[in-house]
Amino acid sequence: MAFGDRDDRFDRVVRMARRLFDVPVAAVNLVDDRQQVSLAQVGLTSSVRPVSESLCAVAVIEDRPVVLPDAREDPELAQHPAVVSDEPAIFYAGRPLRADGHVVGTLCLADDRPRELSEAEDRMLGDLAAWVEQELDRDRDQREAREVQRRLLPRQDVRVPGLEIAGHCQPARSVGGDFYDWQALDGRLQVVLADVMGKGLVAAMIAAQVRTLVRGTSPFNSVAATVTRAAVDSQDDLDDAGTFVTLFAVRIDPRSGEMEYVDAGHGLAFVLQPDGDVRRLASGDLPLGAMAGDDWTARSGVLAPGETLLAVSDGVLDAFASAEDALAAARDLAAQTPDPATIVELVTERVSELTTSDDLTVIAVRRETT
C-alpha cells in the first residue's frame, strides 16, 4: 500500500470521531485486493484483517458512502463476516477516501448496537473524510518531494585517484533547495554545492534544474562558462519564483592540487590545513538570478597534500553566533581529523544538536599526501 506508517494526524481524527459520534469504533482504513490495514483506529482488536472480512471493502469497491443503521437487516450484508463475528459491526458508516485519483480506503464508524446517523452527523463524517483525504494527498506530495530531493544528490560515489571525498545533505523539511554534486572530468574532480533561497518543493525544483544545467554543461566548458550558462538558462525561472541561488563550483587537479573555482555569492568554502590553520576562499561574484546579464569569473588556488577543502551551506551558520565562530570551529575540525567523512559527520552532528530552520549541506575533499 502507498500509505503505511501510523501518524498522529490520523490518530487524532479517529479519537475525535469516536467522541463526536459516540461510537466504540472509529478508523482510517486502507483497503487493497488482499487486506484492510488501519492507519489509525480506536476500538479494534486488530489493525489488519483480510479484505473478505472488511465492510470497508464494500465502500471502496462500490466507491460510495455506506451507512448501515442495522447491518443485520441488510439482505446482502446480514451474513457478512464483520456482522456475524464475535465483535459484530451492527451499525456501520464508511466514507470512501481518495488519493492519487483512486479510492484507497475509508473513514469509518462502527458499533455493536443499531443506531441512526442523522443528516448533520453524515455531513460531519463527510467533512472529516475530506480532511483525511487532504492529509493523504499531502503525504503523496511529500513522497514526490523526497524523490526530487533524492535525485538532487549524487547517484554514486566518484573516485578520483589522489582525492578523498565525502558529502551530506540534510533538508530542514522533507525537501529543500540545497544540493551537492560531483563528477570526474578528464582526470579532475568537479564539486558543486548550491543553495536555493527558500525551502520546499519550488526550491527543490529550481535546484534540480540548476543541477541538470551544471552537470550537462560542465564537460564542454570551463567552470566560469558553466556557471554563466546555468545562470542564463535559469534566469526566467528564478525571476518567476522571486529567488536566487548561491553556488560554489570547483575543479581540482589531484596531481598538482590546482583549483579553479567560482563562488557565486556563497562565501562558505574553506581549506583546512594539517597544522590546524584555516584559510577562507575568496568570494566576489553575485548569486545566480541576482542580476540578469551578470557574468562569473574563475579564481584559482592550490590544495596542498594533506589539506581538505570544506564547503558548507549557510544552514551551518545556525549553529554559530557569527561567521568568525564558524571559522573557529573549522579550525577545531582541522586539528581533530583529516578524514573527510569524519569531518562531514562532525559538522552535521554539531548543527543537528541545535534547532535549525535551514537546510544543511556539507562536502569535504582531501588531497592525499602520497
C-alpha positions as CSV (number, residue, x, y, z in Angstrom):
1,M,0.0,0.0,0.0
2,A,1.2,3.5,-0.7
3,F,0.5,4.7,2.8
4,G,1.7,2.5,5.6
5,D,3.0,4.4,8.6
6,R,1.0,5.3,11.6
7,D,0.6,9.1,12.1
8,D,-0.6,11.3,14.9
9,R,-2.7,13.2,12.5
10,F,-4.9,10.2,11.8
11,D,-4.9,9.1,15.4
12,R,-6.3,12.5,16.4
13,V,-9.1,12.3,13.8
14,V,-10.3,8.8,14.9
15,R,-10.3,9.8,18.6
16,M,-12.3,12.9,17.6
17,A,-14.7,10.8,15.6
18,R,-15.3,8.4,18.4
19,R,-16.2,11.3,20.7
20,L,-18.3,13.2,18.2
21,F,-20.4,10.2,17.2
22,D,-20.3,8.4,20.5
23,V,-19.3,5.1,18.9
24,P,-16.8,2.5,20.3
25,V,-15.0,2.1,16.9
26,A,-13.6,4.6,14.5
27,A,-10.8,4.0,12.0
28,V,-8.9,5.3,9.0
29,N,-8.6,2.1,6.9
30,L,-6.7,1.4,3.7
31,V,-8.1,-1.4,1.6
32,D,-6.5,-3.2,-1.3
33,D,-7.4,-6.5,-3.0
34,R,-5.9,-8.6,-0.2
35,Q,-6.4,-6.8,3.1
36,Q,-7.6,-3.9,5.2
37,V,-4.9,-2.0,7.2
38,S,-5.7,0.6,9.7
39,L,-3.6,3.8,9.5
40,A,-5.3,4.8,12.8
41,Q,-8.0,3.1,14.9
42,V,-9.7,3.0,18.2
43,G,-11.8,0.1,19.4
44,L,-10.5,-2.6,17.0
45,T,-8.5,-5.6,18.4
46,S,-6.5,-5.9,15.2
47,S,-5.2,-3.3,12.7
48,V,-5.1,-5.8,9.9
49,R,-7.8,-8.1,8.5
50,P,-8.5,-10.0,5.3
51,V,-10.5,-8.0,2.7
52,S,-13.2,-10.7,2.8
53,E,-13.9,-9.7,6.5
54,S,-14.0,-5.9,5.7
55,L,-17.1,-3.9,5.5
56,C,-14.9,-1.0,4.3
57,A,-14.2,-3.0,1.2
58,V,-17.8,-2.6,0.2
59,A,-17.5,1.2,0.3
60,V,-14.2,1.0,-1.6
61,I,-15.3,-1.4,-4.3
62,E,-18.6,0.4,-4.9
63,D,-17.0,3.8,-4.4
64,R,-19.8,5.2,-2.4
65,P,-20.7,6.1,1.2
66,V,-22.1,3.1,3.1
67,V,-24.4,3.6,6.1
68,L,-26.0,0.6,7.8
69,P,-28.1,1.5,10.8
70,D,-28.6,-2.2,11.4
71,A,-26.5,-4.4,9.1
72,R,-28.5,-7.5,10.2
73,E,-31.4,-6.1,8.3
74,D,-29.5,-5.6,5.0
75,P,-30.3,-8.6,2.8
76,E,-26.8,-8.5,1.1
77,L,-24.7,-7.9,4.2
78,A,-26.6,-9.6,7.0
79,Q,-24.2,-12.7,6.9
80,H,-21.1,-10.7,6.2
81,P,-18.2,-11.9,8.4
82,A,-17.9,-8.5,10.0
83,V,-21.5,-8.6,11.0
84,V,-21.7,-12.1,12.4
85,S,-18.3,-12.1,14.1
86,D,-17.6,-12.1,17.9
87,E,-17.2,-8.3,17.7
88,P,-20.1,-7.5,15.3
89,A,-20.4,-4.3,13.3
90,I,-24.2,-4.0,13.7
91,F,-24.0,-0.2,12.9
92,Y,-21.5,0.8,10.2
93,A,-20.9,4.1,8.4
94,G,-18.0,4.4,6.0
95,R,-16.9,7.2,3.7
96,P,-14.5,6.4,0.8
97,L,-11.1,8.1,0.8
98,R,-9.4,9.0,-2.4
99,A,-5.7,9.6,-3.1
100,D,-3.9,9.9,-6.4
101,G,-7.4,9.8,-8.1
102,H,-8.2,6.3,-6.7
103,V,-10.3,5.1,-3.8
104,V,-7.8,3.7,-1.3
105,G,-9.8,3.2,1.9
106,T,-12.4,4.7,4.2
107,L,-13.0,6.7,7.3
108,C,-15.5,4.5,9.2
109,L,-17.5,4.3,12.4
110,A,-18.9,1.1,13.9
111,D,-21.0,0.0,16.9
112,D,-22.2,-3.4,18.1
113,R,-25.7,-1.9,18.5
114,P,-28.0,-0.5,15.9
115,R,-28.2,3.3,15.6
116,E,-29.2,6.0,13.2
117,L,-26.9,8.6,11.6
118,S,-28.5,12.0,11.3
119,E,-28.1,14.3,8.4
120,A,-25.9,16.6,10.5
121,E,-23.7,13.7,11.6
122,D,-23.5,12.4,8.0
123,R,-22.2,15.9,6.9
124,M,-19.8,15.9,9.7
125,L,-18.4,12.5,8.8
126,G,-18.0,13.7,5.2
127,D,-16.1,16.8,6.4
128,L,-13.7,14.6,8.5
129,A,-13.2,12.3,5.5
130,A,-12.3,15.3,3.3
131,W,-9.7,16.3,5.9
132,V,-8.2,12.8,5.8
133,E,-8.1,13.0,2.0
134,Q,-6.2,16.2,2.2
135,E,-3.6,14.7,4.5
136,L,-3.3,11.6,2.2
137,D,-2.6,14.0,-0.7
138,R,-0.1,15.8,1.4
139,D,1.7,12.5,2.1
140,R,1.8,11.9,-1.6
141,D,3.3,15.3,-2.3
142,Q,5.9,14.7,0.4
143,R,6.8,11.4,-1.2
144,E,7.2,13.1,-4.5
145,A,9.2,15.8,-2.9
146,R,11.5,13.3,-1.2
147,E,12.1,11.7,-4.6
148,V,13.0,15.1,-6.1
149,Q,15.4,15.6,-3.1
150,R,17.0,12.1,-3.6
151,R,17.6,12.9,-7.3
152,L,19.5,16.1,-6.4
153,L,22.3,14.1,-4.8
154,P,25.0,12.1,-6.5
155,R,23.7,8.7,-7.6
156,Q,27.1,7.0,-6.9
157,D,30.4,7.8,-5.3
158,V,33.0,9.3,-7.6
159,R,36.6,8.1,-7.5
160,V,39.5,10.3,-8.5
161,P,42.9,8.9,-7.5
162,G,44.7,11.2,-5.1
163,L,41.5,12.7,-3.6
164,E,39.2,11.6,-0.8
165,I,35.6,12.9,-1.0
166,A,32.6,12.9,1.3
167,G,29.3,14.8,1.4
168,H,25.9,15.1,3.1
169,C,22.7,17.0,2.6
170,Q,20.0,17.4,5.3
171,P,16.9,19.4,4.3
172,A,15.1,21.3,7.0
173,R,11.8,19.9,5.7
174,S,11.2,16.8,3.8
175,V,12.6,18.6,0.8
176,G,14.8,21.7,0.4
177,G,16.8,23.8,-2.0
178,D,20.3,22.6,-1.2
179,F,22.2,20.2,-3.3
180,Y,25.7,19.0,-3.9
181,D,27.1,17.1,-6.8
182,W,30.4,15.7,-8.0
183,Q,31.8,14.3,-11.3
184,A,35.1,13.4,-12.8
185,L,36.2,15.5,-15.8
186,D,39.3,14.4,-17.6
187,G,41.1,13.2,-14.5
188,R,40.0,16.2,-12.4
189,L,37.3,16.3,-9.8
190,Q,34.4,18.8,-10.1
191,V,32.4,19.5,-6.9
192,V,29.4,21.8,-6.8
193,L,27.4,23.0,-3.8
194,A,24.4,25.2,-4.3
195,D,21.7,26.7,-2.1
196,V,18.4,28.0,-3.5
197,M,16.9,30.7,-1.3
198,G,13.7,29.2,0.2
199,K,12.5,25.7,1.1
200,G,10.0,23.2,-0.1
201,L,9.2,21.8,-3.5
202,V,9.6,25.0,-5.5
203,A,13.2,25.4,-4.2
204,A,13.9,21.8,-4.9
205,M,12.6,22.0,-8.5
206,I,14.8,25.0,-9.1
207,A,17.7,23.2,-7.5
208,A,17.1,20.2,-9.8
209,Q,17.1,22.5,-12.9
210,V,20.4,24.2,-11.9
211,R,22.0,20.8,-11.1
212,T,21.0,19.5,-14.5
213,L,22.3,22.5,-16.3
214,V,25.6,22.5,-14.5
215,R,26.1,18.7,-14.9
216,G,25.3,18.8,-18.6
217,T,27.3,21.8,-19.4
218,S,30.5,21.1,-17.4
219,P,32.2,18.5,-19.7
220,F,32.3,21.1,-22.5
221,N,33.0,24.3,-20.7
222,S,35.2,25.9,-18.1
223,V,33.9,26.4,-14.6
224,A,33.1,30.1,-15.2
225,A,31.4,29.4,-18.5
226,T,29.4,26.5,-16.9
227,V,28.1,28.8,-14.1
228,T,27.3,31.6,-16.6
229,R,25.4,29.3,-18.9
230,A,23.4,27.8,-16.0
231,A,22.6,31.2,-14.7
232,V,21.4,32.5,-18.1
233,D,19.3,29.4,-18.8
234,S,17.6,29.5,-15.4
235,Q,17.1,33.3,-15.2
236,D,13.5,33.3,-16.2
237,D,12.5,30.7,-13.7
238,L,14.4,32.4,-10.9
239,D,12.7,35.7,-11.8
240,D,9.3,34.0,-11.8
241,A,10.0,32.4,-8.4
242,G,11.5,35.6,-7.0
243,T,14.5,33.7,-5.8
244,F,18.3,33.3,-6.4
245,V,20.9,30.6,-6.0
246,T,24.2,30.8,-4.2
247,L,26.7,28.4,-5.7
248,F,30.3,27.2,-5.2
249,A,31.8,25.1,-8.0
250,V,35.4,23.9,-8.1
251,R,37.6,21.7,-10.2
252,I,40.6,20.1,-8.6
253,D,43.6,18.5,-10.3
254,P,44.7,15.7,-8.0
255,R,48.3,15.7,-9.4
256,S,49.1,19.3,-8.9
257,G,46.4,20.3,-6.4
258,E,45.4,23.3,-8.6
259,M,41.9,24.5,-8.0
260,E,39.8,26.5,-10.4
261,Y,36.6,27.7,-8.7
262,V,33.7,30.1,-8.9
263,D,32.0,31.4,-5.8
264,A,28.6,32.9,-6.7
265,G,27.6,34.6,-3.5
266,H,28.3,31.6,-1.5
267,G,31.3,32.5,0.7
268,L,31.5,29.4,2.8
269,A,34.4,27.4,1.3
270,F,37.5,26.8,3.4
271,V,40.8,25.0,3.2
272,L,41.7,23.1,6.4
273,Q,45.4,22.8,6.7
274,P,47.2,19.9,8.5
275,D,48.7,22.3,11.1
276,G,45.2,23.3,12.2
277,D,45.0,26.6,10.4
278,V,42.2,27.5,8.0
279,R,42.1,29.8,5.0
280,R,38.8,31.0,3.5
281,L,38.4,31.1,-0.3
282,A,37.6,34.4,-1.8
283,S,34.0,35.2,-2.8
284,G,33.2,38.2,-5.0
285,D,30.5,37.3,-7.6
286,L,26.7,37.6,-7.2
287,P,24.4,34.6,-6.8
288,L,22.6,33.2,-9.9
289,G,19.4,35.2,-10.5
290,A,20.5,38.3,-8.6
291,M,21.1,40.4,-11.7
292,A,20.3,39.4,-15.2
293,G,23.2,39.7,-17.6
294,D,25.8,39.3,-15.0
295,D,28.8,37.0,-15.6
296,W,31.1,35.0,-13.3
297,T,34.8,34.8,-13.2
298,A,37.0,31.9,-12.1
299,R,39.5,32.2,-9.3
300,S,42.5,29.9,-8.6
301,G,44.1,28.3,-5.7
302,V,46.1,25.2,-4.7
303,L,45.1,22.3,-2.4
304,A,48.3,21.1,-1.0
305,P,48.9,17.5,0.0
306,G,47.1,16.8,3.3
307,E,44.8,19.8,3.0
308,T,41.0,19.5,3.0
309,L,38.6,21.6,1.1
310,L,35.4,22.1,3.2
311,A,32.3,23.8,1.7
312,V,29.0,24.2,3.6
313,S,25.6,25.8,3.0
314,D,24.5,28.7,5.2
315,G,22.4,26.3,7.3
316,V,25.6,25.7,9.2
317,L,25.6,29.3,10.4
318,D,22.6,28.5,12.6
319,A,25.0,26.6,14.9
320,F,27.2,29.6,15.5
321,A,26.7,33.2,16.7
322,S,28.8,34.6,13.9
323,A,30.9,33.6,10.8
324,E,34.0,34.1,12.9
325,D,32.7,31.5,15.4
326,A,32.1,29.1,12.4
327,L,35.7,29.7,11.2
328,A,37.0,28.9,14.7
329,A,35.0,25.7,14.7
330,A,36.6,24.9,11.3
331,R,40.0,25.3,12.9
332,D,39.0,22.8,15.5
333,L,37.9,20.3,12.9
334,A,41.2,20.7,11.1
335,A,43.0,19.8,14.3
336,Q,40.8,16.9,15.1
337,T,40.8,14.8,12.0
338,P,42.0,14.7,8.4
339,D,39.3,12.3,7.2
340,P,36.6,13.9,5.0
341,A,33.8,11.5,6.1
342,T,34.5,12.2,9.7
343,I,34.6,16.0,9.1
344,V,31.2,15.9,7.4
345,E,29.8,13.8,10.2
346,L,31.1,16.1,12.9
347,V,29.7,19.2,11.2
348,T,26.3,17.5,10.7
349,E,26.2,16.4,14.3
350,R,27.0,19.8,15.6
351,V,24.3,21.5,13.6
352,S,21.8,18.8,14.3
353,E,22.2,19.4,18.0
354,L,20.5,22.8,17.5
355,T,17.1,23.7,16.2
356,T,17.7,24.9,12.7
357,S,15.2,26.2,10.2
358,D,17.5,26.0,7.2
359,D,18.8,23.2,5.0
360,L,22.3,21.9,5.7
361,T,24.8,20.6,3.1
362,V,28.4,19.7,3.8
363,I,31.1,18.5,1.4
364,A,34.8,17.8,2.0
365,V,37.6,16.9,-0.3
366,R,41.1,15.9,0.9
367,R,44.2,15.7,-1.2
368,E,46.2,12.7,-0.2
369,T,49.8,13.1,0.9
370,T,51.2,10.4,-1.3
